[in-house]
């Protein structure tokens, strides 16, 4: 149960980061000034990266 939950967390965060990147590309494609959005995206990207790393560590530890 625990393994599947951590995997689901990593998958959800990955999907969120992909959607976030797509939204940013659409904003740039529409010609909007996305500098404020870009700053938010960096913060979100760091959060996703750290969360995925922590989830991966827990996942590896639960395997052994």
Biopython code that builds the backbone (N, CA, C, O; Angstrom):
import numpy as np
from Bio.PDB.StructureBuilder import StructureBuilder

atoms = [
    (1, "UNK", "N", (0.839, -1.201, 0.000)),
    (1, "UNK", "CA", (0.000, 0.000, 0.000)),
    (1, "UNK", "C", (0.882, 1.261, 0.000)),
    (1, "UNK", "O", (0.625, 2.220, -0.728)),
    (2, "UNK", "N", (1.925, 1.227, 0.839)),
    (2, "UNK", "CA", (2.782, 2.388, 0.961)),
    (2, "UNK", "C", (3.567, 2.650, -0.319)),
    (2, "UNK", "O", (3.758, 3.799, -0.718)),
    (3, "UNK", "N", (4.015, 1.589, -0.950)),
    (3, "UNK", "CA", (4.781, 1.742, -2.184)),
    (3, "UNK", "C", (3.929, 2.407, -3.265)),
    (3, "UNK", "O", (4.384, 3.325, -3.947)),
    (4, "UNK", "N", (2.700, 1.937, -3.414)),
    (4, "UNK", "CA", (1.840, 2.481, -4.465)),
    (4, "UNK", "C", (1.481, 3.936, -4.169)),
    (4, "UNK", "O", (1.309, 4.731, -5.093)),
    (5, "UNK", "N", (1.367, 4.288, -2.888)),
    (5, "UNK", "CA", (1.020, 5.664, -2.541)),
    (5, "UNK", "C", (2.155, 6.617, -2.893)),
    (5, "UNK", "O", (1.911, 7.696, -3.431)),
    (6, "UNK", "N", (3.405, 6.227, -2.593)),
    (6, "UNK", "CA", (4.528, 7.099, -2.922)),
    (6, "UNK", "C", (4.718, 7.191, -4.434)),
    (6, "UNK", "O", (5.077, 8.248, -4.951)),
    (7, "UNK", "N", (4.478, 6.090, -5.142)),
    (7, "UNK", "CA", (4.575, 6.122, -6.598)),
    (7, "UNK", "C", (3.505, 7.042, -7.178)),
    (7, "UNK", "O", (3.767, 7.791, -8.119)),
    (8, "UNK", "N", (2.304, 6.985, -6.616)),
    (8, "UNK", "CA", (1.213, 7.842, -7.077)),
    (8, "UNK", "C", (1.544, 9.314, -6.828)),
    (8, "UNK", "O", (1.221, 10.171, -7.649)),
    (9, "UNK", "N", (2.188, 9.606, -5.696)),
    (9, "UNK", "CA", (2.598, 10.970, -5.388)),
    (9, "UNK", "C", (3.598, 11.477, -6.419)),
    (9, "UNK", "O", (3.455, 12.588, -6.927)),
    (10, "UNK", "N", (4.609, 10.670, -6.730)),
    (10, "UNK", "CA", (5.616, 11.057, -7.716)),
    (10, "UNK", "C", (4.962, 11.269, -9.075)),
    (10, "UNK", "O", (5.268, 12.237, -9.771)),
    (11, "UNK", "N", (4.061, 10.365, -9.453)),
    (11, "UNK", "CA", (3.382, 10.475, -10.746)),
    (11, "UNK", "C", (2.545, 11.747, -10.817)),
    (11, "UNK", "O", (2.540, 12.434, -11.838)),
    (12, "UNK", "N", (1.835, 12.064, -9.729)),
    (12, "UNK", "CA", (0.996, 13.260, -9.697)),
    (12, "UNK", "C", (1.841, 14.518, -9.830)),
    (12, "UNK", "O", (1.486, 15.430, -10.576)),
    (13, "UNK", "N", (2.967, 14.570, -9.103)),
    (13, "UNK", "CA", (3.842, 15.739, -9.177)),
    (13, "UNK", "C", (4.437, 15.884, -10.565)),
    (13, "UNK", "O", (4.586, 17.001, -11.062)),
    (14, "UNK", "N", (4.780, 14.764, -11.201)),
    (14, "UNK", "CA", (5.345, 14.807, -12.550)),
    (14, "UNK", "C", (4.320, 15.340, -13.539)),
    (14, "UNK", "O", (4.643, 16.172, -14.387)),
    (15, "UNK", "N", (3.072, 14.858, -13.431)),
    (15, "UNK", "CA", (2.004, 15.334, -14.311)),
    (15, "UNK", "C", (1.777, 16.835, -14.110)),
    (15, "UNK", "O", (1.593, 17.578, -15.074)),
    (16, "UNK", "N", (1.791, 17.272, -12.849)),
    (16, "UNK", "CA", (1.606, 18.701, -12.557)),
    (16, "UNK", "C", (2.709, 19.532, -13.191)),
    (16, "UNK", "O", (2.442, 20.597, -13.748)),
    (17, "UNK", "N", (3.955, 19.053, -13.111)),
    (17, "UNK", "CA", (5.058, 19.821, -13.682)),
    (17, "UNK", "C", (4.968, 19.867, -15.202)),
    (17, "UNK", "O", (5.290, 20.890, -15.807)),
    (18, "UNK", "N", (4.531, 18.764, -15.832)),
    (18, "UNK", "CA", (4.369, 18.749, -17.286)),
    (18, "UNK", "C", (3.268, 19.729, -17.710)),
    (18, "UNK", "O", (3.445, 20.495, -18.656)),
    (19, "UNK", "N", (2.142, 19.699, -17.012)),
    (19, "UNK", "CA", (1.039, 20.616, -17.322)),
    (19, "UNK", "C", (1.492, 22.061, -17.122)),
    (19, "UNK", "O", (1.164, 22.938, -17.921)),
    (20, "UNK", "N", (2.248, 22.301, -16.048)),
    (20, "UNK", "CA", (2.765, 23.642, -15.777)),
    (20, "UNK", "C", (3.651, 24.127, -16.921)),
    (20, "UNK", "O", (3.544, 25.278, -17.347)),
    (21, "UNK", "N", (4.519, 23.257, -17.417)),
    (21, "UNK", "CA", (5.380, 23.611, -18.534)),
    (21, "UNK", "C", (4.586, 23.898, -19.799)),
    (21, "UNK", "O", (4.905, 24.833, -20.534)),
    (22, "UNK", "N", (3.551, 23.099, -20.058)),
    (22, "UNK", "CA", (2.714, 23.319, -21.240)),
    (22, "UNK", "C", (1.980, 24.649, -21.159)),
    (22, "UNK", "O", (1.890, 25.373, -22.150)),
    (23, "UNK", "N", (1.456, 24.973, -19.982)),
    (23, "UNK", "CA", (0.764, 26.255, -19.796)),
    (23, "UNK", "C", (1.729, 27.410, -20.053)),
    (23, "UNK", "O", (1.357, 28.407, -20.672)),
    (24, "UNK", "N", (2.963, 27.277, -19.580)),
    (24, "UNK", "CA", (3.957, 28.331, -19.801)),
    (24, "UNK", "C", (4.250, 28.506, -21.286)),
    (24, "UNK", "O", (4.345, 29.633, -21.773)),
    (25, "UNK", "N", (4.392, 27.389, -22.010)),
    (25, "UNK", "CA", (4.644, 27.475, -23.452)),
    (25, "UNK", "C", (3.478, 28.131, -24.182)),
    (25, "UNK", "O", (3.688, 28.911, -25.111)),
    (26, "UNK", "N", (2.241, 27.818, -23.767)),
    (26, "UNK", "CA", (1.059, 28.433, -24.384)),
    (26, "UNK", "C", (1.046, 29.939, -24.109)),
    (26, "UNK", "O", (0.715, 30.732, -24.989)),
    (27, "UNK", "N", (1.407, 30.325, -22.886)),
    (27, "UNK", "CA", (1.470, 31.753, -22.542)),
    (27, "UNK", "C", (2.484, 32.471, -23.426)),
    (27, "UNK", "O", (2.208, 33.557, -23.936)),
    (28, "UNK", "N", (3.659, 31.865, -23.607)),
    (28, "UNK", "CA", (4.672, 32.477, -24.469)),
    (28, "UNK", "C", (4.183, 32.533, -25.909)),
    (28, "UNK", "O", (4.410, 33.522, -26.606)),
    (29, "UNK", "N", (3.509, 31.466, -26.362)),
    (29, "UNK", "CA", (3.000, 31.421, -27.723)),
    (29, "UNK", "C", (1.950, 32.482, -27.981)),
    (29, "UNK", "O", (1.825, 32.977, -29.101)),
    (30, "UNK", "N", (1.189, 32.838, -26.947)),
    (30, "UNK", "CA", (0.165, 33.871, -27.088)),
    (30, "UNK", "C", (0.752, 35.273, -27.007)),
    (30, "UNK", "O", (0.039, 36.259, -27.193)),
    (31, "UNK", "N", (2.055, 35.367, -26.730)),
    (31, "UNK", "CA", (2.716, 36.666, -26.690)),
    (31, "UNK", "C", (2.519, 37.425, -25.394)),
    (31, "UNK", "O", (2.785, 38.625, -25.336)),
    (32, "UNK", "N", (2.059, 36.749, -24.355)),
    (32, "UNK", "CA", (1.885, 37.423, -23.072)),
    (32, "UNK", "C", (3.231, 37.605, -22.386)),
    (32, "UNK", "O", (4.162, 36.827, -22.595)),
    (33, "UNK", "N", (3.316, 38.635, -21.573)),
    (33, "UNK", "CA", (4.519, 38.829, -20.767)),
    (33, "UNK", "C", (4.435, 37.856, -19.593)),
    (33, "UNK", "O", (3.668, 38.059, -18.653)),
    (34, "UNK", "N", (5.224, 36.815, -19.666)),
    (34, "UNK", "CA", (5.095, 35.724, -18.699)),
    (34, "UNK", "C", (6.188, 35.774, -17.641)),
    (34, "UNK", "O", (6.506, 34.746, -17.042)),
    (35, "UNK", "N", (6.774, 36.957, -17.395)),
    (35, "UNK", "CA", (7.890, 37.022, -16.451)),
    (35, "UNK", "C", (7.437, 36.697, -15.025)),
    (35, "UNK", "O", (8.131, 35.988, -14.296)),
    (36, "UNK", "N", (6.263, 37.222, -14.629)),
    (36, "UNK", "CA", (5.750, 36.914, -13.294)),
    (36, "UNK", "C", (5.380, 35.440, -13.214)),
    (36, "UNK", "O", (5.636, 34.781, -12.207)),
    (37, "UNK", "N", (4.780, 34.932, -14.276)),
    (37, "UNK", "CA", (4.428, 33.521, -14.315)),
    (37, "UNK", "C", (5.688, 32.669, -14.281)),
    (37, "UNK", "O", (5.703, 31.597, -13.677)),
    (38, "UNK", "N", (6.747, 33.149, -14.932)),
    (38, "UNK", "CA", (8.002, 32.397, -14.970)),
    (38, "UNK", "C", (8.606, 32.295, -13.581)),
    (38, "UNK", "O", (9.134, 31.245, -13.217)),
    (39, "UNK", "N", (8.539, 33.374, -12.791)),
    (39, "UNK", "CA", (9.052, 33.338, -11.419)),
    (39, "UNK", "C", (8.265, 32.323, -10.592)),
    (39, "UNK", "O", (8.840, 31.560, -9.816)),
    (40, "UNK", "N", (6.945, 32.324, -10.768)),
    (40, "UNK", "CA", (6.113, 31.348, -10.063)),
    (40, "UNK", "C", (6.466, 29.936, -10.502)),
    (40, "UNK", "O", (6.473, 29.012, -9.688)),
    (41, "UNK", "N", (6.759, 29.767, -11.786)),
    (41, "UNK", "CA", (7.082, 28.445, -12.312)),
    (41, "UNK", "C", (8.379, 27.921, -11.724)),
    (41, "UNK", "O", (8.496, 26.725, -11.458)),
    (42, "UNK", "N", (9.361, 28.802, -11.516)),
    (42, "UNK", "CA", (10.620, 28.375, -10.910)),
    (42, "UNK", "C", (10.371, 27.864, -9.501)),
    (42, "UNK", "O", (10.881, 26.810, -9.122)),
    (43, "UNK", "N", (9.584, 28.611, -8.716)),
    (43, "UNK", "CA", (9.265, 28.187, -7.350)),
    (43, "UNK", "C", (8.549, 26.836, -7.375)),
    (43, "UNK", "O", (8.876, 25.934, -6.604)),
    (44, "UNK", "N", (7.577, 26.710, -8.265)),
    (44, "UNK", "CA", (6.826, 25.461, -8.373)),
    (44, "UNK", "C", (7.735, 24.323, -8.813)),
    (44, "UNK", "O", (7.617, 23.203, -8.315)),
    (45, "UNK", "N", (8.641, 24.604, -9.744)),
    (45, "UNK", "CA", (9.559, 23.581, -10.226)),
    (45, "UNK", "C", (10.491, 23.086, -9.132)),
    (45, "UNK", "O", (10.763, 21.889, -9.039)),
    (46, "UNK", "N", (10.982, 24.002, -8.305)),
    (46, "UNK", "CA", (11.832, 23.612, -7.178)),
    (46, "UNK", "C", (11.033, 22.744, -6.203)),
    (46, "UNK", "O", (11.533, 21.731, -5.713)),
    (47, "UNK", "N", (9.787, 23.146, -5.924)),
    (47, "UNK", "CA", (8.932, 22.373, -5.023)),
    (47, "UNK", "C", (8.692, 20.965, -5.559)),
    (47, "UNK", "O", (8.778, 19.983, -4.822)),
    (48, "UNK", "N", (8.389, 20.882, -6.855)),
    (48, "UNK", "CA", (8.142, 19.575, -7.467)),
    (48, "UNK", "C", (9.405, 18.727, -7.428)),
    (48, "UNK", "O", (9.345, 17.534, -7.129)),
    (49, "UNK", "N", (10.540, 19.332, -7.725)),
    (49, "UNK", "CA", (11.798, 18.588, -7.713)),
    (49, "UNK", "C", (12.133, 18.046, -6.339)),
    (49, "UNK", "O", (12.522, 16.886, -6.200)),
    (50, "UNK", "N", (11.984, 18.883, -5.323)),
    (50, "UNK", "CA", (12.277, 18.439, -3.961)),
    (50, "UNK", "C", (11.295, 17.358, -3.512)),
    (50, "UNK", "O", (11.695, 16.369, -2.898)),
    (51, "UNK", "N", (10.014, 17.545, -3.818)),
    (51, "UNK", "CA", (9.012, 16.566, -3.429)),
    (51, "UNK", "C", (9.262, 15.226, -4.118)),
    (51, "UNK", "O", (9.141, 14.169, -3.499)),
    (52, "UNK", "N", (9.612, 15.281, -5.403)),
    (52, "UNK", "CA", (9.889, 14.047, -6.137)),
    (52, "UNK", "C", (11.126, 13.358, -5.572)),
    (52, "UNK", "O", (11.163, 12.131, -5.472)),
    (53, "UNK", "N", (12.139, 14.142, -5.203)),
    (53, "UNK", "CA", (13.358, 13.564, -4.639)),
    (53, "UNK", "C", (13.065, 12.882, -3.305)),
    (53, "UNK", "O", (13.525, 11.767, -3.059)),
    (54, "UNK", "N", (12.298, 13.553, -2.445)),
    (54, "UNK", "CA", (11.937, 12.968, -1.153)),
    (54, "UNK", "C", (11.103, 11.704, -1.356)),
    (54, "UNK", "O", (11.326, 10.690, -0.695)),
    (55, "UNK", "N", (10.145, 11.775, -2.275)),
    (55, "UNK", "CA", (9.325, 10.605, -2.563)),
    (55, "UNK", "C", (10.149, 9.456, -3.096)),
    (55, "UNK", "O", (9.907, 8.300, -2.752)),
    (56, "UNK", "N", (11.128, 9.769, -3.939)),
    (56, "UNK", "CA", (11.987, 8.730, -4.503)),
    (56, "UNK", "C", (12.846, 8.088, -3.419)),
    (56, "UNK", "O", (13.047, 6.873, -3.426)),
    (57, "UNK", "N", (13.355, 8.899, -2.484)),
    (57, "UNK", "CA", (14.155, 8.360, -1.381)),
    (57, "UNK", "C", (13.316, 7.411, -0.540)),
    (57, "UNK", "O", (13.762, 6.312, -0.210)),
    (58, "UNK", "N", (12.100, 7.829, -0.192)),
    (58, "UNK", "CA", (11.220, 6.954, 0.580)),
    (58, "UNK", "C", (10.900, 5.681, -0.187)),
    (58, "UNK", "O", (10.830, 4.598, 0.393)),
    (59, "UNK", "N", (10.709, 5.815, -1.489)),
    (59, "UNK", "CA", (10.384, 4.658, -2.320)),
    (59, "UNK", "C", (11.540, 3.661, -2.335)),
    (59, "UNK", "O", (11.328, 2.455, -2.205)),
    (60, "UNK", "N", (12.764, 4.167, -2.493)),
    (60, "UNK", "CA", (13.941, 3.289, -2.515)),
    (60, "UNK", "C", (14.132, 2.624, -1.155)),
    (60, "UNK", "O", (14.465, 1.440, -1.088)),
    (61, "UNK", "N", (13.925, 3.371, -0.072)),
    (61, "UNK", "CA", (14.087, 2.805, 1.263)),
    (61, "UNK", "C", (13.038, 1.732, 1.543)),
    (61, "UNK", "O", (13.324, 0.744, 2.220)),
    (62, "UNK", "N", (11.834, 1.923, 1.028)),
    (62, "UNK", "CA", (10.775, 0.946, 1.284)),
    (62, "UNK", "C", (10.993, -0.326, 0.476)),
    (62, "UNK", "O", (10.451, -1.375, 0.823)),
    (63, "UNK", "N", (11.782, -0.251, -0.604)),
    (63, "UNK", "CA", (12.053, -1.443, -1.412)),
    (63, "UNK", "C", (13.018, -2.380, -0.690)),
    (63, "UNK", "O", (12.906, -3.599, -0.819)),
    (64, "UNK", "N", (13.971, -1.819, 0.073)),
    (64, "UNK", "CA", (15.006, -2.650, 0.686)),
    (64, "UNK", "C", (14.556, -3.256, 2.005)),
    (64, "UNK", "O", (15.318, -3.982, 2.643)),
]
sb = StructureBuilder()
sb.init_structure("model")
sb.init_model(0)
sb.init_chain("A")
sb.init_seg("    ")
for serial, (resi, resn, name, xyz) in enumerate(atoms, 1):
    if name == "N":
        sb.init_residue(resn, " ", resi, " ")
    sb.init_atom(name, np.array(xyz, "f"), 0.0, 1.0, " ", f" {name:<3s}", serial, name[0])
structure = sb.get_structure()
